[in-house]
Amino acid sequence: MGNVKAYEPQVVSIGPYHNGKPHLLPMEVHKKRALVHFVKRSNVPLEKYVSELMKVVAELKLSYAQLDQEWIDDDNKFIELMIVDGCFLLEFLAVGTKVSIDDYARSDPMFSFHGKTVNYDSAIKDLLTVENQLPYSVLTTLLSVARPKEDAHEIISHMMLCHNEGPRRHILDRYAERVLEAPDLEIGMKLPTGYSASELYYQFGIRFKKVSGYKSIRFDYKQAVLLLPPIMIHDDHQNPFLNMRAFEVWVSKDLKFHSFIYLIKTLVKSVKDVMLLRYQGIIVGPLDQAAVLKSIQVFTKDIGMFNVDSEPIVALEDMNDYCKQGTVMVWRMCRIWIANLYENYFSNPWTIISLVAAAILMALTVTQTYYTIISYKASN
């Protein structure tokens, strides 16, 4: 994980770690405007938000490792930071979602629909960096004060387009939930190796089928089908993926995302693998095959060691066992033959046309030969 910039905000700071850095100061004016709009819209005085967060200030500080002394000594300064950054997060995420807000000017550079569209890619990279997070309880406390009759967890879930699964540590944790749903894993054993997607398909007749989520990942031994959820790959996903990996290693110890990424790394070793998985609907996104391969190589670099009791790793081991079988059944040979036939003769329209033309020519030749023989026999 040598790409240091992937873990540092470039546009907006959230929380104490990068607050006040010169290149992030221009965003502070937008944060203050978000605070004004959030508090005014709620019809609740600012003091109410301060008093509610002061009740848990010690707990909030414990959410941060190696907190600078200035934040440790000054509760008021720390809570002010929590409120300002929390309101910015909630306002930015709410624009253009079911939790819509409409009290900003249509030309607002950050919180209008157009403003968010322009700034989303650069801002969301920063909002999903592991050192740029707020405790989840800050967001739920702000929402509970502002909208006491509504479920704060559900509001945040709507903002982030994911299911309401209860509280999380911060929005990076919530984002990871949106990407994957999985049981807890523990650090432990070394991961198995495996074949690439094209090797599995063309050498062993293993196919790929799209499923809805992480928990559905498995290898269907009877059908020789690997069930995988789709994964979106584009340039803006590298940093969030890297930060989800870092979060799992450093904080949560819940390595479900690692195991999924390891499986993707195993399957995708060449452009040919990208093309195959894209055709099957497993890899989606606007990048060309070469760019997808490069992106995957970046965020799967240096995948480490951990427990194998996860859906992706179990599926990988099942496929390895399947491929190592000494006896190859007839039905399995047929699938391999069909896969290779498709690869060699049906992978592009010109080979299809050539094959059809050859088949028609062969049929005409056979027919002509047949009638020539019949005519010869009839004349004799």
HELIX and SHEET records of a PDB file:
HELIX    1   1 VAL A    4  TYR A    7  5                                   4    
HELIX    2   2 PRO A   22  MET A   27  5                                   6    
HELIX    3   3 GLU A   28  SER A   42  1                                  15    
HELIX    4   4 LEU A   46  MET A   54  1                                   9    
HELIX    5   5 VAL A   57  LEU A   62  1                                   6    
HELIX    6   6 GLN A   69  ASP A   73  1                                   5    
HELIX    7   7 ASP A   75  ALA A   94  1                                  20    
HELIX    8   8 PHE A  113  LEU A  127  1                                  15    
HELIX    9   9 TYR A  136  ALA A  146  1                                  11    
HELIX   10  10 ALA A  152  MET A  159  1                                   8    
HELIX   11  11 ILE A  171  VAL A  179  1                                   9    
HELIX   12  12 ALA A  197  PHE A  204  1                                   8    
HELIX   13  13 TYR A  214  SER A  216  5                                   3    
HELIX   14  14 ASP A  235  HIS A  237  5                                   3    
HELIX   15  15 GLN A  238  PHE A  247  1                                  10    
HELIX   16  16 GLU A  248  SER A  252  3                                   5    
HELIX   17  17 LYS A  256  LEU A  267  1                                  12    
HELIX   18  18 VAL A  271  TYR A  279  1                                   9    
HELIX   19  19 GLN A  289  PHE A  299  1                                  11    
HELIX   20  20 GLU A  311  CYS A  323  1                                  13    
HELIX   21  21 VAL A  330  TYR A  345  1                                  16    
HELIX   22  22 PRO A  349  SER A  379  1                                  31    
SHEET    1   A 3 ARG A 207  LYS A 210  0                                        
SHEET    2   A 3 VAL A 225  LEU A 228  1                                        
SHEET    3   A 3 ARG A 218  ASP A 220 -1                                        
SHEET    1   B 2 ILE A 231  MET A 232  0                                        
SHEET    2   B 2 ILE A 283  VAL A 284  1                                        
END                                                                             
